[in-house]
């Protein structure tokens, strides 16, 4: 049986090749296995949540990315504290996602004269 670590490594190779959709599937499988093994809040999930969150960003799945990165941030804060550099990085990524998700659609109205 293939391990979560092996699936994570395969996902990273696919991501490097630009095959984000297949990389996401590998990351999802790896995360699922790892979560079942260690539990939902274990620090061992950090690299899995990070890779899965980042690939969702790359695929422009902002809602899924926000959810995963928020979960990652919760674990990082618990493990390392609020001011840790990894926490700051994830907060920055999450802030960058918010404006794209909340931007209103502007429709150009034709002028009539």
Backbone as CSV, one residue per row, in Angstrom:
resi,resn,N_x,N_y,N_z,CA_x,CA_y,CA_z,C_x,C_y,C_z
1,UNK,0.847,-1.188,0.000,0.000,0.000,0.000,0.885,1.241,0.000
2,UNK,0.479,2.222,-0.759,1.239,3.464,-0.868,0.983,4.332,0.376
3,UNK,2.025,4.984,0.845,1.910,5.785,2.064,1.556,7.232,1.746
4,UNK,1.132,7.948,2.771,0.818,9.368,2.625,2.053,10.149,2.175
5,UNK,3.208,9.801,2.715,4.452,10.484,2.347,4.775,10.278,0.874
6,UNK,4.567,9.066,0.386,4.824,8.785,-1.028,3.856,9.546,-1.935
7,UNK,2.596,9.608,-1.543,1.611,10.359,-2.320,1.929,11.851,-2.315
8,UNK,2.372,12.356,-1.178,2.754,13.766,-1.085,3.908,14.061,-2.043
9,UNK,4.893,13.177,-2.071,6.042,13.350,-2.969,5.612,13.288,-4.437
10,UNK,4.709,12.384,-4.767,4.197,12.307,-6.145,3.456,13.584,-6.516
11,UNK,2.673,14.088,-5.573,1.962,15.344,-5.807,2.916,16.496,-6.060
12,UNK,3.996,16.536,-5.313,4.986,17.599,-5.494,5.624,17.518,-6.881
13,UNK,5.913,16.309,-7.353,6.472,16.139,-8.698,5.484,16.608,-9.769
14,UNK,4.233,16.232,-9.597,3.210,16.660,-10.553,3.055,18.183,-10.533
15,UNK,3.104,18.772,-9.363,2.987,20.223,-9.255,4.160,20.912,-9.955
16,UNK,5.355,20.391,-9.749,6.538,20.955,-10.412,6.409,20.892,-11.926
17,UNK,5.742,19.878,-12.433,5.540,19.716,-13.883,4.381,20.565,-14.395
18,UNK,3.660,21.211,-13.480,2.536,22.050,-13.875,1.217,21.318,-13.985
19,UNK,1.167,20.075,-13.570,-0.064,19.281,-13.621,-0.798,19.441,-12.288
20,UNK,-1.395,20.616,-12.108,-1.999,20.979,-10.823,-3.211,20.135,-10.465
21,UNK,-3.996,19.760,-11.439,-5.193,18.969,-11.149,-4.820,17.593,-10.608
22,UNK,-3.876,16.937,-11.245,-3.439,15.619,-10.748,-2.693,15.763,-9.427
23,UNK,-1.933,16.846,-9.269,-1.232,17.091,-8.010,-2.240,17.243,-6.874
24,UNK,-3.317,17.977,-7.134,-4.352,18.144,-6.113,-4.926,16.807,-5.683
25,UNK,-5.180,15.929,-6.647,-5.719,14.606,-6.303,-4.739,13.821,-5.426
26,UNK,-3.459,13.880,-5.742,-2.445,13.195,-4.921,-2.416,13.783,-3.512
27,UNK,-2.440,15.114,-3.436,-2.425,15.779,-2.131,-3.670,15.418,-1.314
28,UNK,-4.818,15.345,-1.967,-6.050,14.989,-1.251,-5.971,13.570,-0.697
29,UNK,-5.468,12.640,-1.503,-5.319,11.260,-1.038,-4.319,11.184,0.111
30,UNK,-3.198,11.865,-0.046,-2.166,11.865,0.995,-2.711,12.434,2.294
31,UNK,-3.421,13.551,2.192,-3.998,14.184,3.377,-4.995,13.262,4.065
32,UNK,-5.840,12.629,3.290,-6.849,11.734,3.843,-6.203,10.591,4.635
33,UNK,-5.184,9.995,4.059,-4.477,8.905,4.744,-3.818,9.410,6.018
34,UNK,-3.136,10.555,5.908,-2.421,11.096,7.067,-3.385,11.487,8.187
35,UNK,-4.505,12.096,7.820,-5.492,12.504,8.823,-6.070,11.296,9.559
36,UNK,-6.345,10.227,8.821,-6.848,9.002,9.459,-5.795,8.409,10.394
37,UNK,-4.533,8.568,10.040,-3.447,7.989,10.825,-3.167,8.769,12.104
38,UNK,-3.126,10.106,12.009,-2.673,10.918,13.157,-3.783,11.686,13.856
39,UNK,-4.935,11.838,13.231,-6.015,12.610,13.816,-6.151,13.963,13.129
40,UNK,-7.256,14.631,13.408,-7.633,15.849,12.686,-6.850,17.092,13.064
41,UNK,-6.198,17.103,14.210,-5.530,18.320,14.676,-4.038,18.146,14.909
42,UNK,-3.469,17.072,14.437,-2.057,16.766,14.697,-1.127,17.621,13.846
43,UNK,0.009,17.991,14.418,1.002,18.799,13.707,1.577,18.078,12.493
44,UNK,1.468,16.762,12.454,1.953,16.008,11.298,1.159,16.328,10.033
45,UNK,0.024,17.007,10.170,-0.788,17.397,9.022,-0.271,18.658,8.346
46,UNK,0.648,19.369,8.974,1.095,20.668,8.462,1.531,20.612,6.996
47,UNK,2.452,19.752,6.593,2.859,19.783,5.179,1.734,19.390,4.216
48,UNK,0.837,18.550,4.669,-0.279,18.114,3.828,-1.280,19.248,3.623
49,UNK,-1.621,19.936,4.702,-2.525,21.079,4.605,-1.896,22.199,3.785
50,UNK,-0.601,22.419,3.978,0.092,23.479,3.252,0.045,23.200,1.746
51,UNK,0.458,22.011,1.342,0.488,21.695,-0.089,-0.908,21.711,-0.700
52,UNK,-1.861,21.168,0.006,-3.229,21.142,-0.502,-3.803,22.557,-0.590
53,UNK,-3.542,23.375,0.405,-3.999,24.769,0.372,-3.361,25.555,-0.761
54,UNK,-2.073,25.352,-0.969,-1.366,26.078,-2.020,-1.824,25.645,-3.414
55,UNK,-2.075,24.360,-3.591,-2.528,23.919,-4.912,-3.941,24.434,-5.182
56,UNK,-4.748,24.560,-4.148,-6.087,25.140,-4.333,-5.956,26.611,-4.734
57,UNK,-4.967,27.307,-4.169,-4.703,28.691,-4.593,-4.336,28.715,-6.068
58,UNK,-3.440,27.838,-6.473,-2.985,27.790,-7.865,-4.137,27.480,-8.815
59,UNK,-5.066,26.674,-8.363,-6.234,26.317,-9.173,-7.371,27.332,-9.037
60,UNK,-7.117,28.397,-8.279,-8.073,29.474,-8.040,-9.357,28.996,-7.363
61,UNK,-9.220,28.011,-6.504,-10.331,27.540,-5.665,-10.202,28.249,-4.322
62,UNK,-10.532,29.541,-4.320,-10.269,30.367,-3.148,-10.988,29.910,-1.887
63,UNK,-12.207,29.454,-2.020,-12.968,29.045,-0.830,-12.315,27.823,-0.190
64,UNK,-11.958,26.838,-0.991,-11.283,25.654,-0.458,-9.915,26.021,0.104
65,UNK,-9.209,26.902,-0.594,-7.893,27.339,-0.118,-8.020,28.021,1.236
66,UNK,-8.993,28.914,1.389,-9.212,29.607,2.667,-9.481,28.609,3.792
67,UNK,-10.330,27.645,3.513,-10.696,26.649,4.531,-9.469,25.844,4.967
68,UNK,-8.689,25.388,4.006,-7.499,24.587,4.320,-6.430,25.420,5.022
69,UNK,-6.199,26.631,4.530,-5.177,27.481,5.139,-5.576,27.917,6.542
70,UNK,-6.865,28.121,6.768,-7.333,28.460,8.113,-7.093,27.293,9.069
71,UNK,-7.358,26.111,8.605,-7.110,24.910,9.421,-5.611,24.768,9.703
72,UNK,-4.793,25.008,8.682,-3.344,24.983,8.848,-2.899,26.019,9.871
73,UNK,-3.423,27.223,9.757,-3.046,28.296,10.677,-3.388,27.951,12.120
74,UNK,-4.524,27.327,12.334,-4.920,26.914,13.686,-3.876,25.977,14.293
75,UNK,-3.413,25.033,13.513,-2.402,24.083,14.001,-1.066,24.787,14.211
76,UNK,-0.682,25.643,13.269,0.593,26.366,13.393,0.630,27.242,14.638
77,UNK,-0.450,27.970,14.895,-0.508,28.840,16.072,-0.396,28.014,17.340
78,UNK,-1.097,26.905,17.385,-1.030,26.044,18.562,0.379,25.497,18.775
79,UNK,1.042,25.122,17.699,2.367,24.509,17.794,3.492,25.510,18.013
80,UNK,3.403,26.670,17.338,4.539,27.590,17.314,4.273,28.982,17.883
81,UNK,3.002,29.326,18.091,2.667,30.646,18.599,2.273,31.606,17.479
82,UNK,1.548,32.642,17.874,0.976,33.618,16.946,2.002,34.294,16.045
83,UNK,3.174,34.604,16.580,4.130,35.425,15.841,5.148,34.626,15.034
84,UNK,5.002,33.335,14.951,5.936,32.511,14.182,5.873,32.895,12.703
85,UNK,7.004,32.836,12.017,7.075,33.252,10.612,6.135,32.459,9.709
86,UNK,5.924,31.188,9.983,4.999,30.399,9.168,3.563,30.894,9.333
87,UNK,3.213,31.298,10.550,1.871,31.846,10.797,1.688,33.143,10.018
88,UNK,2.708,33.984,10.022,2.648,35.248,9.287,2.497,34.995,7.788
89,UNK,3.221,34.010,7.266,3.136,33.674,5.838,1.715,33.254,5.466
90,UNK,1.130,32.382,6.274,-0.215,31.888,5.973,-1.242,33.009,6.099
91,UNK,-1.101,33.860,7.106,-2.014,35.009,7.229,-1.931,35.894,5.991
92,UNK,-0.719,36.124,5.494,-0.540,36.929,4.296,-1.220,36.304,3.087
93,UNK,-1.064,35.009,2.938,-1.728,34.308,1.830,-3.248,34.419,1.932
94,UNK,-3.758,34.257,3.140,-5.198,34.331,3.342,-5.720,35.741,3.058
95,UNK,-4.956,36.744,3.445,-5.360,38.123,3.161,-5.348,38.399,1.663
96,UNK,-4.398,37.818,0.941,-4.350,37.992,-0.504,-5.543,37.328,-1.182
97,UNK,-6.061,36.253,-0.610,-7.208,35.559,-1.193,-8.506,36.324,-1.000
98,UNK,-8.654,37.013,0.118,-9.916,37.683,0.433,-10.344,38.707,-0.610
99,UNK,-9.462,39.600,-1.052,-9.936,40.590,-2.030,-10.423,39.967,-3.332
100,UNK,-9.766,38.906,-3.806,-10.197,38.276,-5.045,-11.582,37.661,-4.890
101,UNK,-11.837,37.096,-3.728,-13.108,36.429,-3.499,-14.232,37.433,-3.307
102,UNK,-13.918,38.615,-2.760,-14.949,39.568,-2.411,-15.134,40.678,-3.437
103,UNK,-14.367,40.631,-4.527,-14.485,41.680,-5.527,-15.837,41.588,-6.221
104,UNK,-16.569,42.704,-6.267,-17.845,42.678,-6.968,-17.633,42.654,-8.471
105,UNK,-18.584,42.107,-9.168,-18.535,42.088,-10.610,-19.086,43.424,-11.105
106,UNK,-18.304,44.075,-11.948,-18.724,45.375,-12.468,-19.160,45.182,-13.918
107,UNK,-20.349,45.618,-14.163,-20.897,45.511,-15.506,-20.888,46.902,-16.134
108,UNK,-20.320,47.003,-17.296,-20.275,48.278,-17.992,-21.630,48.500,-18.651
109,UNK,-22.208,49.637,-18.358,-23.505,49.995,-18.911,-23.255,50.919,-20.097
110,UNK,-23.880,50.605,-21.215,-23.729,51.441,-22.409,-24.400,52.786,-22.170
111,UNK,-23.679,53.834,-22.592,-24.247,55.176,-22.444,-25.267,55.408,-23.552
112,UNK,-26.348,56.027,-23.193,-27.344,56.375,-24.205,-27.426,57.873,-24.284
113,UNK,-27.447,58.399,-25.489,-27.503,59.853,-25.663,-28.469,60.233,-26.729
